[in-house]
Amino acid sequence: MPANQFNGYKEYGIGIGLRVPHYSHILSKKPVVDWFEIISENFMVEGGRPLHLLDRILEQYRVVQHGVSMYFGSADKPDRAHLRRLKALVKRTKTPWLSDHLCWGSVDGTYTHDLLPMPYTFAAARRTAEKIRQIRDYLEVPLCVENVSSYAEFHASEMTEWEFLTEVVELADCGILLDVNNIYVSSKNHGFNPYDYVNNVPHHRVGQMHVAGHTKFEKYILDTHDHPVLDPVWKLYAHATRLCGITATLLEWDDKIPSFDEVHGEALKANEFIDGAKRAAV
Amino acid sequence: MKQPPKHAPSRVASTADLRAFQRMMASAIIRPLTEEDKLQPRWIDGRPMDEVAAEFIKPNDRLTSFERLQLYNRMYWFRLFDAIRDDCPGLIAALGERAFGRLAQAYLARYPSRSFTLRDLCSRLERFILERPRLTAPRTALAAEIARFEWAQTVAFDGPSRPVIAASRIARTPPSRLRLGLQPYVTLLALRYPIDTWIIAVKRRDALRSEASNTPDAAAAVHRAFRRVPLPRPRRTHVAVHRHNDRLFYKRLDPAAFRILEALGKGSTLSRAIAAAGPRVKAAQVKAWFKSWMALGWFCAYGNKQRPDAS
C-alpha cells in the first residue's frame, strides 16, 4: 500500500506541516524535506503574501493539501464557491491527493470551526459517502478521509468508529488518512482498544498517516499537537505500518511550535518504525 | 442557523435526522459560556442542560454528558476568542481586556461565523459596534473606526488583486471617458481619529511587551510594566490601507487626493474625479499623486467585481 490509487501512486516518505514560524528558515536554508503538508484553507485566498510564499515553496518542494473545513459529514450540501476556490488551489499546488476529515462542523451555513464527531449510523455513512464522491468528482483528485479525535459519543450511533470509517470509505471508494494519534486519543477518551481500530480498517485504502503529540488531563486526553509524539502513539504507528505498508507519513505540530530542526527531527523518528516494519516483513 | 429541534433525534436514520442532530449540537456549542467559562446550566427552553445533553451524548466513567458537551462549547469559544484577539490588538488596547471580551462574546453570539475561514471573523465587527453602542460607550465612534481599520488590514494582507492597468491605456483614453478601478486590497478610510499612527504605537508596545518576557509567570508583571498607549485625540485623517510587495502599509492622503480616489472608486471618469478634488488643487500636485499611485500599482480596469463584498 505504499503507493496506491488513493495517494496518486506516490511514495512520499516523511513530511511535516508547513507552518508560519518556519517560513524564513525553509526559504533561506532550503532544508531537505520529503514533502510539506499545507492547510488548504490558509491558501484559499485571492492574493497577497500567502500565495506568494506558497509559490516559492512549490518551486522547491512537493506539497500535499490537507483541509479542515470540507465537513464531509455535514448534512448541508457542498458549497460550490468553496469547491471552486479549492479546485483553483489544487491546480496551483498539483497535489497528488487531498485529505480532509471524517467529521462535520457547519450547519445551515454557520461554522463552528471544529472537527465534530459523527453519529455512527448507516444513514450518516451513506450521506457522507455521497458527498465525498461528489467532491472528488468535482476536484478530480484522489481523496483521503481522516479519522478525528473526539471527546463525545452519541446514543444514536449504530456501530464503532472504525466500522463507520470503513462503511464510508467503501461506499465512497476513497482513501484513508489514518491518524494514529487521533485513534489513541479517542481510545483513551472512549475506552476502546486502539489496536482493534487499526486492525479492522481496510488497510489497502490507507494513503497517508498522521502522527502528533497530545496532552493528558485527569479525565480525558486532548489532541493538542503541541508536544513530541508519545511512545504509545509511535508503537501504534509501527503496528499500523506493519499492516498497511510503508505509507506517506506526516507529523502535525501546530501549537508551541519549536524550531524547524526539532520538528523535522521528531518527524524523522518515524524512520525507526518504518525500518522495523521492513525487518519484520523480511 | 435555523432553530434546533425541541429534542435531539434518538435515531439518525435520514439526512433530515442528521441535520436535526447537527442543529441541536451546534446550537449547544455556540451558546455563550457562563461567567465561569462553563456550559450554560439551562437550555433555550428552560430545561436543565444536563438533561438535554444526556438526550444525545453518552456519559462515560469519568465525564457526564454535560461535561463532554462542555468540552466542545469551551473549545469553540476559546478558539474564536483567540482568533478575534489576534485580529484586534487595537480594539483591545482601546477598550481594555474586559470590555473587549464582552464585546467579542456579544458579537460572536449575534454574528456567528458564516465563513469557512476564521480570517473573515471580524468582517461584521464595525457594523455590530454601531448596532450595539452601549458595549463600547463612551468610545463607540473610536471603536468603530478601529474595527474598520483592522478589517482593512486583513483585506490588504490577502485580498484579491487585479492586473495593473497599463499607463499606455490611460494615456490613450480621453479623461472624460476613462474610468479606473482601485485594487480591491486598497481600502480608503476617512477617519475622525489618526488610527494609523496609533495602531503603529500599539503594535510597537505589544512587540516590546512580548520581547521583554516570554515567561508565563511573569506575564502579569510585564503587562503592568508597559503602560497603556494613550488614546488618540480626534483629528481628521485620510488614509489608504494597502499592500506593496506583499507588505502591509498605511498611506496618508491629502483630503483632495482622497476625494479623487474615492470618486474613481465609485465609477467617476478621470476628469470628474479630478474635479472632485476642488479648484484649489494644482495640476502639478494631481500629477504627482497619480505618479505615486501608479507606481504602487493601485489602478486596475474598472469593472463590476472590483469591490468584492467582504461580508
Interface residues (C-beta under 8 A of the other chain):
Chain A: E41 M44 V45 E46 G47 G48 R49 P50 L51 H52 S69 S74 A75 D76 D79 H82 W104 S106 V107 D108 G109 T110 Y111 T112 H113 D114 L116 P119 T121 F122 A123 A124 R127 Y151 A152 E153 F154 H155 A156 N189 H190 G191 K219 Y220
Chain B: M1 K2 A8 P9 S10 R11 V12 A13 S14 T15 A16 D17 L18 R19 F21 Q22 R23 M25 A26 I29 I30 E55 F56 I57 K58 N60 D61 R62 L63 E67 R68 L69 L71 Y72 M75 Y76 R79 L80 A83 P112 S113 R114 S115 F116 T117 L118 R119 A156 F157 D158 G159 P160 S161 P184 Y185 R243 D246 R247
